[in-house]
Amino acid sequence: MAKVIDRIRRTAPDFADLVDVRNHVRISAEKRDLEGGHVAVYDHIGEKSGGESQELVAFIVGAALRYQLGDAGATRPRYAPVFLDEALIKADAHFTGRAIGAWRGLGFQLIIGAPNDKHSAIEPHVDAEYLILKNSQGRSWAKPLVGVPGE
C-alpha cells in the first residue's frame, strides 16, 4: 500500500501521467479530406487540445454507436436520439460545432444537458434550447428559451 500511495503523491515523478486521463486512452486515426488526401494523424489524444480531442471522440463514439446498432450502412440510424450529459462543454464554439456536426452527419439527434455556466459553446449549434428549473419541493420543469414554436 505504501508503494501505491507513493506513486499517487503530487511529488511523484509520474503523478501527471497517472491523473491525466487523456494519457490513458490511445487512439490512432488518419484524417482525410473529401478528395482522400491526408490532413492529419491522430496518434495520441493527449497531444490535442480539448476541442480537438472532443471532436475526435465525438466522431469515434458516434461511428461506434452506428456500428453497434447495426446501422453502419443505413442512411439514418434506427434510434436517432442520443442523450449527452455535460458533453461538449470543454471547448470553444468552433470545435463544439464540428463535434455536433459529426454526430448530426451520422444521423443522430442530440439532446445535450449542460450546466448554466457551460452552455455558451453549444448554444450557437442547437435548434432548440430549454432551461430546466427545479423548485424547493424537488419538482422540475422545462422552460423553452430558443427555437421552440409558440414563443
Backbone bond lengths (Angstrom), bond angles and torsions (degrees), N, CA, C in turn:
res aa  C-N    CA-C-N  psi(-1)  N-CA   C-N-CA  omega(-1)  CA-C   N-CA-C  phi
1 M - - - 1.441 - - 1.524 110.54 -
2 A 1.298 117.33 -36.30 1.464 120.87 179.72 1.525 110.85 -62.16
3 K 1.349 116.79 -37.27 1.471 120.38 178.96 1.535 110.82 -65.21
4 V 1.325 116.64 -41.33 1.467 120.83 179.26 1.525 109.93 -64.13
5 I 1.303 117.29 -46.66 1.467 121.11 -179.70 1.523 110.63 -63.29
6 D 1.315 118.00 -38.36 1.462 120.49 177.41 1.525 111.61 -63.49
7 R 1.327 118.14 -33.63 1.480 121.49 179.64 1.516 112.44 -72.57
8 I 1.340 117.94 -28.19 1.461 119.32 -177.29 1.531 113.65 -98.54
9 R 1.316 117.27 4.66 1.465 119.69 174.82 1.523 109.06 -69.90
10 R 1.324 116.05 146.77 1.469 120.53 179.43 1.523 112.62 -58.92
11 T 1.279 117.41 -25.04 1.466 121.22 -179.11 1.525 113.38 -86.47
12 A 1.335 117.84 -5.69 1.470 121.54 -179.77 1.534 109.44 -66.68
13 P 1.334 117.85 144.22 1.463 120.91 -177.33 1.534 114.52 -62.33
14 D 1.325 118.44 -30.11 1.468 120.41 -179.34 1.529 112.82 -107.89
15 F 1.338 117.19 21.16 1.464 121.64 -179.43 1.530 111.58 -56.56
16 A 1.324 117.60 -48.01 1.472 121.65 -177.25 1.526 111.02 -60.70
17 D 1.328 117.36 -40.37 1.458 120.41 179.29 1.531 111.90 -66.24
18 L 1.320 116.44 -33.77 1.458 120.20 -178.82 1.524 112.66 -73.74
19 V 1.329 117.66 -36.22 1.463 119.74 -174.98 1.523 113.63 -94.98
20 D 1.328 119.43 -16.14 1.467 121.84 179.61 1.521 108.76 -85.20
21 V 1.339 116.43 102.36 1.460 120.71 -174.76 1.523 112.58 -64.87
22 R 1.348 117.69 -19.90 1.463 119.25 177.10 1.526 110.80 -63.30
23 N 1.314 117.15 -23.23 1.460 120.87 178.91 1.523 112.59 -87.44
24 H 1.315 117.98 -1.77 1.464 121.18 -178.61 1.518 112.64 -93.72
25 V 1.333 117.00 -9.86 1.459 121.69 -178.50 1.519 108.21 -120.34
26 R 1.301 116.87 131.20 1.465 121.41 178.32 1.517 108.50 -116.01
27 I 1.321 115.32 121.07 1.457 121.67 -179.86 1.515 107.80 -123.88
28 S 1.303 116.12 134.31 1.453 120.95 175.94 1.520 107.52 -123.84
29 A 1.339 115.91 116.64 1.463 120.48 -178.39 1.520 108.97 -149.52
30 E 1.319 114.87 153.99 1.457 120.28 176.08 1.516 108.35 -117.21
31 K 1.321 116.07 131.19 1.459 121.44 178.26 1.518 107.91 -97.03
32 R 1.338 115.82 132.26 1.463 121.45 179.67 1.518 109.77 -124.84
33 D 1.334 116.66 152.09 1.464 120.67 176.41 1.526 109.51 -82.11
34 L 1.333 116.83 -179.11 1.469 120.79 -176.15 1.524 113.07 -63.25
35 E 1.321 116.87 -25.16 1.472 120.43 178.60 1.529 112.14 -86.89
36 G 1.328 117.47 -1.48 1.461 121.21 179.24 1.508 114.05 91.67
37 G 1.331 117.13 5.19 1.461 120.56 179.56 1.520 112.20 -78.07
38 H 1.317 115.17 149.02 1.465 122.20 -179.99 1.532 110.26 -66.93
39 V 1.339 116.56 131.29 1.462 121.99 177.67 1.525 110.14 -113.03
40 A 1.327 116.52 -49.66 1.464 120.38 -176.89 1.517 110.03 -159.17
41 V 1.329 115.03 160.34 1.462 121.74 173.58 1.517 107.11 -118.32
42 Y 1.308 114.82 129.99 1.453 121.12 173.91 1.519 106.43 -106.15
43 D 1.312 116.00 106.26 1.454 119.69 -177.92 1.526 111.83 -107.60
44 H 1.309 116.55 -21.63 1.452 119.78 -179.39 1.511 108.23 -155.92
45 I 1.307 117.40 124.08 1.460 122.02 -174.60 1.529 111.91 -65.46
46 G 1.321 118.55 -26.32 1.456 122.04 -178.88 1.511 113.68 -66.51
47 E 1.336 117.28 -18.71 1.462 120.52 -178.91 1.520 112.25 -83.60
48 K 1.322 118.53 -12.97 1.452 122.80 -175.08 1.526 110.39 -94.74
49 S 1.328 114.97 159.68 1.458 119.57 175.33 1.525 108.67 -69.88
50 G 1.335 116.16 169.04 1.462 120.18 178.40 1.509 111.93 -57.65
51 G 1.337 116.76 -40.90 1.458 120.84 -179.98 1.506 112.90 -68.71
52 E 1.340 116.59 -41.79 1.468 119.80 179.12 1.518 111.19 -64.37
53 S 1.330 117.14 -43.51 1.464 119.20 -179.86 1.525 110.27 -69.60
54 Q 1.333 117.54 -35.24 1.463 121.22 177.06 1.519 110.47 -61.41
55 E 1.322 117.52 -44.28 1.460 122.04 179.36 1.526 111.03 -63.86
56 L 1.315 116.98 -45.85 1.457 121.52 -179.03 1.526 111.19 -63.51
57 V 1.317 116.69 -46.64 1.463 120.42 -179.75 1.524 110.52 -64.73
58 A 1.336 118.21 -38.55 1.470 121.10 178.26 1.522 110.31 -59.48
59 F 1.316 116.78 -44.74 1.459 119.64 -179.68 1.530 111.18 -66.72
60 I 1.316 117.32 -44.53 1.467 120.94 -178.33 1.530 111.02 -64.09
61 V 1.331 117.09 -45.32 1.463 120.22 -179.90 1.528 110.41 -65.14
62 G 1.334 117.08 -42.94 1.462 120.21 178.23 1.515 112.17 -61.87
63 A 1.326 116.74 -44.41 1.459 120.79 179.54 1.535 110.70 -65.36
64 A 1.328 116.67 -40.12 1.464 120.05 178.51 1.522 110.68 -65.09
65 L 1.334 116.75 -38.53 1.455 120.32 178.52 1.528 110.81 -64.47
66 R 1.336 116.55 -43.36 1.475 119.54 176.74 1.524 110.45 -59.33
67 Y 1.323 116.27 -42.25 1.462 120.91 179.96 1.531 110.44 -64.29
68 Q 1.334 116.97 -45.61 1.467 121.14 -178.46 1.522 111.67 -65.12
69 L 1.327 117.00 -31.33 1.460 120.24 178.07 1.527 111.76 -76.35
70 G 1.325 116.94 -8.17 1.451 121.12 -177.92 1.511 112.28 77.90
71 D 1.326 116.26 20.63 1.456 121.82 -174.82 1.525 112.78 -111.20
72 A 1.308 118.70 15.72 1.463 120.76 -173.44 1.517 112.47 -56.58
73 G 1.334 118.08 -34.70 1.461 120.54 -178.63 1.516 114.24 -95.36
74 A 1.327 117.71 -5.65 1.465 121.43 -177.75 1.524 110.70 -81.28
75 T 1.333 115.67 156.21 1.462 120.75 178.24 1.517 110.79 -65.95
76 R 1.316 117.04 -43.89 1.461 123.15 -179.16 1.523 109.03 -127.77
77 P 1.328 117.73 148.92 1.468 119.38 175.70 1.525 111.03 -71.19
78 R 1.327 116.50 153.51 1.465 120.83 176.94 1.514 110.95 -64.88
79 Y 1.305 116.00 -36.29 1.463 121.61 179.97 1.516 107.53 -121.07
80 A 1.330 117.58 106.60 1.460 121.24 -172.05 1.526 115.25 -90.03
81 P 1.340 121.08 -36.54 1.469 119.14 -176.70 1.529 112.00 -67.26
82 V 1.317 115.84 131.38 1.465 122.09 176.32 1.523 107.39 -127.97
83 F 1.313 117.03 123.95 1.454 122.41 179.41 1.529 108.92 -93.92
84 L 1.323 116.32 125.10 1.461 122.32 178.36 1.524 108.23 -120.69
85 D 1.309 116.77 117.06 1.462 121.23 -179.34 1.521 109.36 -95.19
86 E 1.304 116.36 115.69 1.460 124.43 179.74 1.518 112.59 56.18
87 A 1.319 116.13 34.83 1.460 120.49 175.72 1.519 108.90 -93.12
88 L 1.307 116.58 160.19 1.457 123.32 174.57 1.527 112.99 60.62
89 I 1.334 117.95 30.71 1.455 120.32 -177.87 1.524 113.03 -110.90
90 K 1.327 117.58 3.48 1.457 120.09 -174.74 1.516 114.14 -106.28
91 A 1.314 117.69 11.03 1.462 119.78 -177.23 1.517 110.41 -134.09
92 D 1.319 114.86 171.44 1.457 119.71 177.85 1.526 110.41 -74.52
93 A 1.329 116.10 172.99 1.459 121.53 -175.52 1.528 112.11 -62.43
94 H 1.336 117.97 -31.28 1.465 121.26 -179.09 1.525 111.26 -62.30
95 F 1.321 117.59 -55.72 1.462 120.97 -178.65 1.521 111.39 -69.69
96 T 1.327 117.43 -33.83 1.460 120.00 176.41 1.520 109.90 -62.77
97 G 1.325 116.86 -43.27 1.465 120.94 177.79 1.509 112.42 -60.97
98 R 1.326 116.35 -39.78 1.467 119.77 178.54 1.527 111.17 -68.15
99 A 1.341 117.43 -37.94 1.469 120.43 178.07 1.526 110.43 -66.74
100 I 1.329 117.03 -43.29 1.461 120.45 177.15 1.526 109.42 -63.51
101 G 1.325 117.07 -39.49 1.465 121.13 177.09 1.521 112.10 -61.08
102 A 1.330 116.95 -36.82 1.470 120.45 178.18 1.526 110.23 -63.97
103 W 1.331 117.65 -45.85 1.465 121.46 178.49 1.522 110.48 -62.57
104 R 1.342 116.41 -45.56 1.465 119.96 -179.43 1.526 110.87 -65.37
105 G 1.316 116.41 -39.32 1.458 120.54 178.46 1.516 112.31 -61.80
106 L 1.315 116.62 -27.74 1.461 121.51 176.16 1.527 111.70 -84.69
107 G 1.339 116.88 -0.79 1.459 121.61 174.49 1.511 115.67 93.99
108 F 1.327 118.59 10.13 1.457 120.43 -177.08 1.522 112.05 -90.56
109 Q 1.320 115.45 151.62 1.458 123.68 173.79 1.526 106.11 -105.35
110 L 1.322 117.28 114.19 1.458 121.00 -175.87 1.517 112.20 -88.82
111 I 1.307 115.03 138.31 1.456 123.42 170.38 1.523 104.41 -123.70
112 I 1.327 115.76 107.78 1.463 121.29 -171.08 1.520 109.49 -110.75
113 G 1.311 116.15 125.80 1.465 121.91 174.06 1.514 108.25 -98.48
114 A 1.330 116.28 128.13 1.470 120.36 -179.43 1.525 109.28 -143.57
115 P 1.321 116.95 144.00 1.469 119.21 176.51 1.536 110.25 -63.83
116 N 1.307 115.41 156.58 1.461 121.73 -177.53 1.529 113.17 -52.28
117 D 1.311 117.47 -39.12 1.467 120.42 -175.62 1.528 113.15 -86.08
118 K 1.334 119.50 3.38 1.462 122.30 -175.91 1.525 114.16 -121.87
119 H 1.312 118.61 5.54 1.464 119.59 -172.44 1.527 113.96 -92.67
120 S 1.311 119.28 -3.44 1.466 120.87 -172.99 1.532 113.43 -62.01
121 A 1.327 119.07 -32.85 1.469 120.89 178.93 1.522 111.63 -76.17
122 I 1.322 117.40 -26.20 1.459 122.17 -179.33 1.529 110.74 -81.95
123 E 1.317 116.25 -36.45 1.471 123.16 -171.40 1.529 115.13 -49.51
124 P 1.353 121.04 -44.01 1.467 119.27 -178.50 1.533 114.39 -67.30
125 H 1.311 117.90 -11.26 1.467 121.38 -172.26 1.525 113.90 -111.98
126 V 1.323 117.81 10.10 1.461 120.05 -177.25 1.529 111.08 -110.31
127 D 1.324 115.25 154.85 1.465 121.29 178.51 1.518 111.73 -89.20
128 A 1.314 117.23 -28.20 1.464 121.79 -179.57 1.523 108.58 -144.39
129 E 1.323 115.03 149.55 1.460 120.31 -178.65 1.518 109.11 -137.43
130 Y 1.329 115.99 133.86 1.459 122.24 179.46 1.525 108.75 -126.40
131 L 1.296 115.98 146.24 1.453 122.41 171.50 1.523 106.49 -104.94
132 I 1.323 116.92 125.59 1.461 120.78 179.42 1.524 107.70 -94.70
133 L 1.302 115.20 122.55 1.465 121.75 -178.13 1.522 109.64 -112.15
134 K 1.317 115.86 151.25 1.462 121.19 179.84 1.525 108.19 -136.55
135 N 1.331 116.85 132.81 1.461 119.53 179.84 1.528 110.79 -93.07
136 S 1.320 116.39 178.86 1.468 121.02 -176.23 1.531 113.13 -69.07
137 Q 1.345 116.95 -16.27 1.464 119.97 176.76 1.533 112.01 -87.21
138 G 1.332 117.31 -0.53 1.454 121.09 178.45 1.519 114.28 89.43
139 R 1.332 118.06 5.38 1.472 121.19 177.97 1.517 108.62 -86.81
140 S 1.324 116.59 138.92 1.460 120.48 179.71 1.517 110.59 -124.24
141 W 1.328 115.83 157.86 1.456 122.70 178.40 1.514 108.95 -153.67
142 A 1.336 115.01 161.00 1.455 121.44 -178.60 1.518 109.29 -101.75
143 K 1.329 115.32 132.46 1.464 121.69 176.70 1.523 107.28 -110.35
144 P 1.352 118.61 117.52 1.469 120.58 179.78 1.526 111.09 -64.98
145 L 1.334 116.54 136.83 1.463 120.99 179.27 1.522 112.51 -117.30
146 V 1.351 117.37 -51.30 1.464 121.62 -173.52 1.514 109.76 -135.68
147 G 1.344 116.44 140.27 1.452 121.37 170.36 1.509 116.22 73.83
148 V 1.318 117.70 14.39 1.464 120.76 -177.85 1.524 108.20 -105.98
149 P 1.337 118.32 126.02 1.461 120.43 178.30 1.519 111.84 -56.64
150 G 1.327 116.28 144.48 1.455 121.08 177.29 1.509 113.84 86.57
151 E 1.323 117.44 15.99 1.467 118.89 179.30 1.497 110.89 -73.97
